[in-house]
Amino acid sequence: MEEMIAMVFELIYSCLSMAWSVLPIIGMWLVFEKAGDKGWKAVIPFYNMYTMLKLGEKKKYWGLYLCGCIIYIIAASVLVIYLMWIL
């Protein structure tokens, strides 16, 4: 009986997680269409960033600033893994 209750909670949690993951995609899709662009561009990770910069009439080097945070996350992850390996 306890396993059945755990399975139901896991199913509910999985459905809510998937819905929570899809909501930003739907929002970006609607933003792109309202701006007069195609909505499918919101699904492609780096292309949507490029398109948003183009729609906002920003310079190309703003994309480098946005990629800087990705480089920071990768560097921090490598550092944490290295420190865990040493310890």
N, C-alpha and C positions, 0 to 999 in steps of 0.2 A: 504494500500500500504506500509506503514512504517513497519507494522508487517511482511509483506512478505520479505522486505529487511533485517530486523533483523533476520528472520529465515534463510535466505541464508548465512548471515555472521556467524551465529551460527553453521550452517552445515559445512562451510569452516573451521572455527576454530576447530570444533570437529575432523574433518578429519586430520588436521595438527597436532593436539595434539596426536592423536592415532599414526600417523606416527612417530612423535618425540619420542614416548614411545617405539615403536617397533625397532627403529634403534639400540639402545644399545644391545638389545637381539640378533639381527642379527650379530652385530659385535663380541659379545662374542662367539656366535655359530661358526663363522668362525675361530676365534682364537683357540678354542678348537679343531676343526677339523684339522687345520694346525699343531697343536702340536701333533696330532696323537691320540686324545681322542675323545669320542663320543660327538656330539654337543648338545644333549639334556641336558647334565649336566650343561649347561650355564643357563638354565631356573630356576633351583631350587636354591633359595636364598643362604642358608648357605653352601650347598653342592658345589656350584660353587666356593665359596671362598676356601674351603678345597681343591678342585681339582686344583685351580690355585696355591695354595701354594705347592701342590705336584708336579705339572709340573715345577714350578720354583725352585724345590729342596730346599725349605725353611724349617726351623724347625717348629714343631707343635705349639710352643708357639707364633708364629707370628699371629696365628688365635686369640689368646687372645688379642693381641694388636689391631687387627681390630675390635673385639667385644667391646673394650673399648670405641670407639667413639659412638657406639650404646647406651651403658650405659649412656654416657654423654648426648646424645640427649634426652633420656628418663628422666634423672634427671632434665635437664633444662626445659623440658616440664612440669613436675610435679611442679617445682618451679614457673613457670609462671602461671599455673592454680591456685596454692595455693595463689599467690599474687593477682590474679584477684578476687579470692573468698573473700579475706580479705577486699579489697577495695570495 
